[in-house]
Amino acid sequence: AAVVGYVDYMVDAVAARLIGGDALGIAEAVRRRRIEATAEDVFIERLLGLQVSAAQVRRGKDFIAGVVDRSGEGDLTRLFDTAGGLPTPAEIDAPGLWLARIQL
């Protein structure tokens, strides 16, 4: 969930910075791609255990927004800095717990 939230956040941020007014169209295309997956995409996602529900997407987006609100965009890289950087399921719902654990 956190990785999907991170991807959505970064797509929005990069598109807005590089493209400006048409940024929402690109971000929407990325999200639509997730919804309109082909049978082959679904098979591979299931094979790799990568299926993400709408609820997980929402939780991930809320987690990323919570981290950015509390600590800033720059600290999002901490998700990937170490093996223990990804949040636990409880931390997804409480970004402050994740920030405390990684000592930000």
N, C-alpha and C positions, 0 to 999 in steps of 0.2 A: 504494500500500500504506500509506504514512504517513497519508494523508487518511482512509482507511477505519479504520485503527487509532485515529486521533484521534477520529473520529465515535463509534466503539464506546466509547472511554474516556469521552468527554463524556456520552454517553447514560447510561452506568453511574453516573457521578458526579452528574449532575443528578437522575436518577431517585432515587438514594439520598438526596440532600439534600432533595428536595421531597416524596417519597412515603414513604420509609422502607422498611418491610417488603415492600411490593408492588413494589419497584423492579426486582427480578430479572425479574418477569413482563413489564414494559415493555421492558426491555433485550432479553429473549428475543424479544419480538414484532418488534422492529426487525431482529434477526438472521434471524428466520424469514422476514420480508418479503424479505430479500435472497435467500434460498434458493428461496422459492415465487414467483418472478417470473412474471408472465403472459407470453404470447407477445409482446404489444405492448411490455412492458418490456424483454424480451430484444432485440427488434428495435432499439429506441431505444438500448440500451446498446451493441449492436454498431455501430450507425450512428455513434455518438459515440466509439467506442473505449473504453468505460467498463467492459468486462467485468473482473471481479476474481475470481481463483481462490481456493479455500480456502487454498492455500499463501501467496498474497499477503496475505490477511486475517491469517493467523498472523504473517507477517513484520512487518506493520504494527503489530499489537498488541504484539509483542515490542519493536519499535523504540520505541513510545510508552512502554511500561513501563520500558525502559532509560533513556530521557530523564528520566522522572519520578523514577526511583530515583537518578540521578546529580545532577539539577539542580533538581527540583521541578516541580510542575504549572504554575506561572506561566510557565515558559520555553517551554511548548508554543506560545504565541502567536507565537514567533519563526518558526515554520513558515510563517506567512502575512504577516510584516512586510515582507519585501522579495521581489523577483523571484527571488533566489537562495536563498530560505529553505528550499525543499523539499530533502529529502535525496537524494543520488545513490543508485543501486542498492547500491553498496558501503557507504554510510553507513546504509542500512536495516538491514543485518546487523551494523553496528558503531556504535551510537548515539554512542559517545565521539568518533568521527571527525566526526560532524555537529556535536556540541557544540564541538569544537576549531575547526572551520571557522567557525562563527558566533561564536566567541570567548566562550563561556560558561564 
